Amino acid sequence: MTPDRRERALVRPHVVTGGRAHPTRNTFDLVTLVSVVKDQLAGLSPEKRRAMQLCSGGALSVAEAAAHLGLPVSVTKVLLSDLVDSGHLAVTSESPARGGPDLKLLKDVLDGLRALV
């Protein structure tokens, strides 16, 4: 076991989330973007501080944050939800008003892939 993996195993996911299994809001999926609003780390747990530091470089998806934190997505969602509730992070999700994907572009990609086969 590598030292990094051993250190992570010291704190169980239910301890990181305070025993909660679900975020306070149901607005997170794997591609939901979070970004820093209030750059204040005082009073935050080590995991929340790490999440804030990751997001300080720009918007980060929930999946990316979970991978960088080395935590399950469910735990990451709880942490990010807490940070949104405290005003530290803002959630950005794709708006349905933007419409769907460009169908011509998708058709061109599909045609290009078919040409390769």
The 8 nearest C-alpha neighbors of each residue, nearest first, counted from 0:
[[1, 5, 4, 2, 3, 6, 8, 7],
 [0, 2, 4, 3, 5, 6, 7, 8],
 [1, 3, 5, 4, 6, 0, 7, 8],
 [4, 2, 6, 1, 5, 7, 0, 8],
 [3, 5, 7, 1, 6, 2, 8, 0],
 [4, 6, 2, 8, 7, 3, 1, 0],
 [7, 5, 3, 8, 9, 4, 2, 10],
 [8, 6, 4, 9, 5, 10, 3, 69],
 [7, 9, 5, 6, 10, 4, 11, 3],
 [8, 10, 7, 6, 11, 5, 4, 12],
 [11, 9, 8, 7, 14, 12, 15, 6],
 [10, 12, 14, 13, 9, 8, 15, 7],
 [13, 11, 15, 14, 74, 16, 10, 70],
 [12, 14, 18, 16, 15, 11, 17, 19],
 [15, 13, 17, 12, 11, 16, 18, 10],
 [14, 16, 12, 13, 17, 11, 10, 46],
 [17, 15, 13, 18, 14, 19, 77, 12],
 [16, 18, 14, 19, 15, 13, 12, 20],
 [17, 19, 13, 16, 14, 20, 15, 12],
 [20, 18, 16, 17, 21, 13, 77, 22],
 [19, 21, 18, 22, 73, 74, 77, 16],
 [20, 22, 19, 77, 23, 73, 76, 74],
 [23, 21, 77, 24, 80, 76, 25, 20],
 [24, 22, 80, 21, 25, 77, 81, 84],
 [25, 23, 22, 26, 80, 27, 21, 84],
 [24, 26, 27, 22, 23, 28, 21, 80],
 [27, 25, 24, 28, 31, 90, 92, 80],
 [28, 26, 31, 25, 76, 29, 61, 24],
 [27, 29, 31, 30, 26, 61, 62, 76],
 [30, 28, 62, 61, 31, 60, 27, 72],
 [29, 31, 60, 28, 61, 32, 62, 92],
 [32, 30, 92, 60, 28, 27, 29, 61],
 [33, 31, 60, 91, 59, 58, 90, 92],
 [34, 32, 90, 58, 59, 89, 91, 88],
 [33, 35, 58, 88, 89, 54, 57, 36],
 [34, 36, 88, 55, 37, 54, 87, 89],
 [37, 35, 88, 87, 89, 38, 34, 86],
 [38, 36, 87, 39, 35, 86, 88, 40],
 [37, 39, 36, 35, 40, 87, 51, 55],
 [40, 38, 37, 41, 87, 42, 43, 51],
 [39, 41, 43, 48, 42, 38, 51, 47],
 [42, 40, 43, 39, 48, 44, 38, 45],
 [41, 43, 40, 44, 39, 48, 45, 47],
 [44, 42, 41, 40, 47, 48, 45, 46],
 [43, 45, 47, 46, 48, 42, 15, 49],
 [46, 44, 48, 47, 49, 43, 50, 15],
 [47, 45, 49, 48, 44, 50, 15, 68],
 [46, 48, 50, 44, 49, 45, 43, 51],
 [49, 47, 45, 51, 46, 50, 43, 40],
 [50, 48, 52, 46, 47, 51, 53, 45],
 [51, 49, 47, 53, 48, 52, 46, 54],
 [50, 52, 48, 54, 49, 53, 55, 47],
 [53, 51, 49, 55, 50, 54, 48, 56],
 [54, 52, 50, 51, 55, 49, 56, 64],
 [53, 55, 51, 56, 34, 52, 57, 59],
 [54, 56, 52, 57, 53, 35, 51, 34],
 [57, 55, 54, 53, 58, 52, 59, 34],
 [58, 56, 55, 54, 34, 59, 35, 53],
 [57, 59, 34, 33, 32, 54, 60, 56],
 [58, 60, 32, 33, 54, 63, 57, 64],
 [61, 59, 32, 30, 63, 31, 62, 64],
 [60, 62, 64, 29, 63, 31, 30, 65],
 [63, 61, 29, 65, 60, 64, 66, 30],
 [64, 62, 66, 60, 65, 61, 67, 59],
 [63, 65, 61, 67, 66, 62, 68, 60],
 [66, 64, 68, 62, 70, 72, 63, 75],
 [67, 65, 69, 63, 64, 68, 62, 70],
 [68, 66, 64, 69, 65, 63, 53, 70],
 [67, 69, 65, 70, 66, 64, 50, 49],
 [68, 70, 66, 67, 65, 71, 7, 64],
 [71, 69, 65, 68, 75, 72, 74, 66],
 [70, 72, 74, 73, 65, 75, 69, 12],
 [71, 73, 75, 65, 74, 76, 70, 62],
 [74, 72, 76, 71, 75, 77, 21, 20],
 [75, 73, 77, 71, 76, 72, 78, 12],
 [74, 76, 72, 78, 77, 73, 65, 79],
 [75, 77, 79, 73, 74, 78, 80, 22],
 [76, 78, 22, 80, 74, 75, 79, 21],
 [79, 77, 75, 81, 80, 76, 82, 74],
 [78, 80, 82, 76, 81, 77, 75, 83],
 [79, 81, 77, 83, 82, 78, 22, 76],
 [80, 82, 84, 78, 79, 83, 85, 77],
 [83, 81, 79, 85, 87, 80, 84, 88],
 [82, 84, 88, 80, 86, 85, 81, 87],
 [85, 83, 81, 82, 86, 80, 87, 88],
 [84, 86, 82, 83, 87, 81, 88, 80],
 [87, 85, 83, 84, 88, 82, 37, 36],
 [86, 88, 37, 82, 36, 85, 83, 35],
 [89, 87, 35, 83, 36, 34, 82, 86],
 [88, 90, 34, 33, 83, 36, 35, 91],
 [91, 89, 33, 32, 92, 88, 34, 31],
 [92, 90, 32, 33, 31, 89, 93, 34],
 [91, 93, 31, 32, 94, 90, 30, 26],
 [94, 92, 95, 91, 97, 31, 96, 32],
 [93, 95, 96, 97, 92, 98, 91, 99],
 [94, 96, 97, 98, 93, 99, 92, 100],
 [97, 95, 94, 98, 93, 99, 92, 100],
 [98, 96, 95, 94, 99, 93, 100, 101],
 [99, 97, 96, 95, 100, 94, 101, 93],
 [98, 100, 101, 97, 95, 102, 96, 94],
 [99, 101, 102, 98, 105, 104, 103, 97],
 [100, 102, 104, 103, 105, 99, 98, 106],
 [103, 101, 105, 104, 100, 106, 99, 107],
 [104, 102, 106, 105, 101, 107, 108, 100],
 [103, 105, 107, 101, 102, 106, 108, 100],
 [104, 106, 102, 108, 103, 107, 109, 101],
 [107, 105, 109, 103, 108, 104, 110, 102],
 [106, 108, 104, 110, 105, 109, 111, 103],
 [109, 107, 111, 105, 106, 110, 112, 104],
 [108, 110, 106, 112, 111, 107, 113, 105],
 [109, 111, 107, 113, 108, 112, 106, 114],
 [112, 110, 108, 114, 109, 113, 107, 115],
 [113, 111, 109, 115, 114, 110, 108, 116],
 [112, 114, 110, 116, 115, 111, 109, 108],
 [115, 113, 111, 112, 116, 110, 109, 108],
 [116, 114, 112, 113, 111, 110, 109, 108],
 [115, 113, 114, 112, 111, 110, 109, 108]]
